[in-house]
Amino acid sequence: MMNNKFGILIATKNTYSMVEEWRGMHDYSGIPILNIDLQSERELRLIGQKICKKYKIEFIDCNSTTMQDNLDQALQYFYDKHGIEWILYMHHDAYPMLDDTLSKLNDILLNSEKIKNTGVVGFNIYHDQFDLKQFNPGERQLMTTARAPLELGNGYYNGRIESRVDYKKFEFKPFVVESVMWSTALINYHQFNKYINIDDNFNFFHSWDDIAFQFLSQNIYNIVIPYLSFGHDQSLKIKHKIPVSSPNSSIRLVKKLYGRFDHLSVWKTKWKFEYSLSKCLFGGDSFVNKGGRVNKVIVILSKLMHYDFSSNLNTVARRSYAKQHKNSKSLLDDFYNHDPKNGPLKYFDI
């Protein structure tokens, strides 16, 4: 790719067979790729070095195993070595949906000045089989585009019946969001250094949400570019003996793969509300609704009856935010007061 404006970051701990599979799912020719090793076991680290050398992936050891520090390290690496101001972070089970997705992204970064004023940039994510089965390369359609703990709905912008989002009200142009679907996410060197305070308390989970909320708290919009699509197929992890849903395996295994598992309490302490999508009417986070069991039953009923029973119900996140942020004024409040059934909060001209 000529005049490349971004580099790709992957971060790996022991799972180098997935790196090899990830590299084979798309043609990344001309785009510098950096793998940061997150203190893999010695033998697996050596295997990782060989795989990265084979596929011309640059390999460095992490300064820290925490996600935000990885981003800081990668941003500085690309800026110093390649003169690149943007990095595209990707999960090992994420990939562009079309051959020209990355060249289109590069064109935007080449030609847009306004995009430099954004926080986190996200995309239209075909998240797991529910979305992936609907893919049609000739059709414009929105799938999973945001994480939205402050708004009414199921905590996401997606096409599921329990979501509050009405994509029919969305124009197919960049729009602002609380936080992006971070299996693939773009961030700028200068914006990160200017606005983000690295928080090592977030080892992996909610680390990108925290970055997005840091931007919002300083009145910087996070955006989604809906006409650039990426897949996120967690089922690819199965043959590599990795939990399909990272946070939902045993605590012992999650800690082994991702380090700390106290992200919910860290979030509550820092942002003064609980990141919980449990519906208050169904028992919130009490024993009655432990693990969101009532929520799940209602979702099943919604699917069977093709009727939305719950998107207008307050979550624990919204209730706890309202109690602690009664008189605050920021973009966080704008999203709390926004109903996504009416379309996005704002479009963003890039």
N, C-alpha and C positions, 0 to 999 in steps of 0.2 A: 504494500500500500504506500503510495507516494505521499510525502509530507504528512506523515502520521502524527496525529495530535493526542493519542492516548496510548497507554500501556495497559496490559491485563495483569491482574494480581490473582493468584490462587495461594492459599495457605494450607499446609499439609502436615498432619501428624499421623505417621505410620501408614496412611492409606494411599500408597503410591500406585497400586494397581488401578485405582480410580483415576489418577492423573493420566495414566496411559490411555485409558478409555476416553476420558474427557478430551484429550488432545486429538483423538481419532474421530470425534463426532463433528468437527468443523474444520475448514481450511483457514488457519490463522496466519497465513503467509504474510510477511512484511510487518507484523505487529509484534513488538517486543513483549514477551511474557516473563513474568517474575514469579517464581515459587519461593515462598518463605517457609522454611522448615520449622515446625513448632515443637522442637525437642523430641524428635522421633527416636525410637530405639535405634541403637548403633547400626545393626544389620539392615534395618529398614531404611535408615538414612542413607546408607551406602547404595542400596538399590535405587532410592530416589534420585541420587546424584547421577547414576547411570541413565535412568529414564529421562531425566531433564537434559542431560548431555545429548542423548539420542534425538530428542525432539527440539533441540536448540532453545530450551527453556532456561533462563537464568536462575541460578540457585544460590540462596543465601540463608544463613541461620538467623533466627529471630532474635531481636533484642529482648523481647518479652513474648509470652504466649497470649497476651490479651489482644483482642481484635483491633481496638482503637490504636494501640501502639503499632500493630502490624501495618495499619493504614498509614500512619505517620512515617514509618520506616520506608514503606514502598513509595509514598509520594516523594520523599526526599531522594530516594534512590533513582527514580525515573527522572526527576528534575535535574539532579546532578549529572547523571550519566547520559541521558538522552535529550535533555532540554524539554521534557514533556511535562505539561501542567495538569493532565487529567489521568486518573486511573479508573479502569473498569474492573471492579471486584466481581468474581464469579465463584459460585459453589462448584464442586466437582460434578454435580449432577445437573448443571445448567448449561445451556447452549443456545446460539442464535437459531431462530426458526426458519430464516431464509438466508440464501447465499449472500445477498447484498446488504444484510442488516448492519454489519460493522462498517462497510464503506459509506452507508447512509449516515451512520453516527459520526463518522469522521468528517463528512461534508458539513454537518451541522456545527461541529466544533471549529472547523475551518472558517465558516462564513458568519457565525453568530457572535456578536459582542454581548448581547443581553443574557445569554446563558451563563456567562461568567458571574452574574449577580445572584445565582441560585445557590441553594444549599445542596442537599442530596438530589440527584437526578435518577429517577426510576423509569421503568418501562412496562409494557404490556406483557404480563407473565402468564404463560400457559402452565398453570400450577397443577401438577399431577394429572391423573387420568380424567378427572371431571372436565378439566379444560382441554387437555391434549386431544381427547377424542373429538372435540369440536373444531379442530384446526382445519381451515380451508385456505390455502395460499391465495386464492383469488377474492377472498371476502374480508371486509373490514369488520372486526368484532372485538369488543373489549372483554378481557378475561379478569385476571386478578391484577389490580393496578395499585393497591394501597393497603396499608395497615392503618386502622382508624379506631383506636381505643376510646377516643373522646366523643365520637359521634354515635348516634343511634344506629343499630344494626348488629351485625355479628362480628364487628371488629376488623372487617376487611371491606374493600371495594371488590366485589366479585359477582358472578352471575348466579349464585346459589339463592334458593328461594328465601332463606332466612336473612339474606343481606338486605339492607335498607336501600341500596343503590338502585336507581333506575337508569340504566345505561341509555335508554331511549332519549333521555333528557341531556345526554352528553354529546357535545360536538367532538369530532375527531381531530382535536388539536390539543397542544400541551395544556395541562391544568394542574392546579396546586393540590397538595395532599398533606396530611399529617406526617406520615412516614411511608416510605416506599416498600414494595415487596423486595427484600434485600438479597434474594438468591442471586440477583444481578443488579449492581448499583454503581453509579458513576459519581465521582467527587473530584473537586478541583483543589490543587495544591494551595493556592493563595487563600481561598475561602476557608479551607480547613485550618490553616495556620492562623488566620485572623480571628476566627469565631469559635473554634472548638478547643475546649479544655479536655485533654485526654483523661478519661476516667478508667483506671485499671481495675475498678471494682466490677466492671462488666467484662467478664472473660470472653464470652461469645454471645450468649443469648441476650437480646435487647441492646446490644452494643450499637447497632445501626439506628435503632429507635431512639436511643439516647442522643446520638449525633443529630438526628432529625429534629428532636425536641430542643436541643441546644440552639439550632438555627432558628426555629420558630420563636423561642423565647427572646431572640434578638431581632425579631421581625424580618427574618430572611426566609423566603418561601422555598419549600421543597416541591419539586415538580415531577410529573410523569409525562413522558413522550409516548403517546399511545400508538403511534404508527411504527414504532420499533418493537419487535416482539422477540421474547426469549422463552425457551422451555425450561421447566424445572421438574424433572422426573425423579422423584425420590425412590421409586422402585429400582432404579439402577444400583442402589446401595446393597440390595439383597445378596447378590452373588459375591460381594466383597465383605460380607458378614458385618455390615454396619446397620444400626437401627434405621428403619425407613423414616420414622419421624423422630428427629434428634432428641427433643425434650421428653419424649413419652416412653423411653425405655427405662430400665432399672437405674436407680440413682448411681449405683456402683459403676455401671457401664458408661453412663453419661459423663460422670466425673473423669473416668479414664480417658475418654475421647475428647472432652471439651473443657475439663478443669472444673472450676467452681460452678455450683448449681444453686446459688442463693440470689439469682438475678431479680426475683420478684420482691424480696425484702429490700434489696439495694435500690430498686426502682422506687418503692414506696418511700423510703427514707429521703431519696434525692428529689423526687418530683411531687411528693406530698399527695399522691393518690395511688390506689392499687391498680396494677395492670391486670385486671380480671374481667373476663367477658361473660361471667356467670350472670344470669338475669336475677335481679333482686326479687321479683315476684315468685320465682321458683325456688327461693331459699338462699340465693346468693352463694357464698362459699361455705355455708353451714353443712353439717353432716347430711342433711336431707338431699342436698345437691352436690355431694362430694364428687369431685372429678367432673362436674357438669352433667351428672347422669340425667337430671330432669331436662336440662337443656337439650341433650341428645335425643331424648324421647320425643320432645316437641318438634325437633328438626325432622325426625323420621315421619311423624304425623303430617308435618307440613308437606313433605315430599309425596306422601301417599295421597293426600287430599288436594294437592296443588293449591295450597292456601298458606299465606304468611300469617302465622299466629303470634310472632314474637319480635319482629324487627323494631316495633315502636316501643318496646319495653326497655326501661333503664337497666344498664349493667352496673355491677359493683364499681367498675372504673368511673363511670359517669357520676354515680352517687357520691363516691368519695372525693372526686374532683370538685363537685359543686360545694361540698362542705368546707373544703380547705381553700377554695379560690373564689370566694364570694365577690370580692371587690377588685379582683385583678383585671388588668387589661393587656392583652397580648394576642398574638395570632393563635395561641392555644385556646383562648376564650372564643375567638372567632369560629374555630372548628367545633368547639363544644356546642355553640349555639346554632350551628349549621345542620340542616337536614339534607343528607345526600340524595333523598328521593327527588329533590328539585334540580339535580345536576351538581356540578362542582361548585365549590366556594368561589373560584375565580379561574379564568383562563390566563395563561402566561405566554405572552408573545415572545418567541425566541427568534 
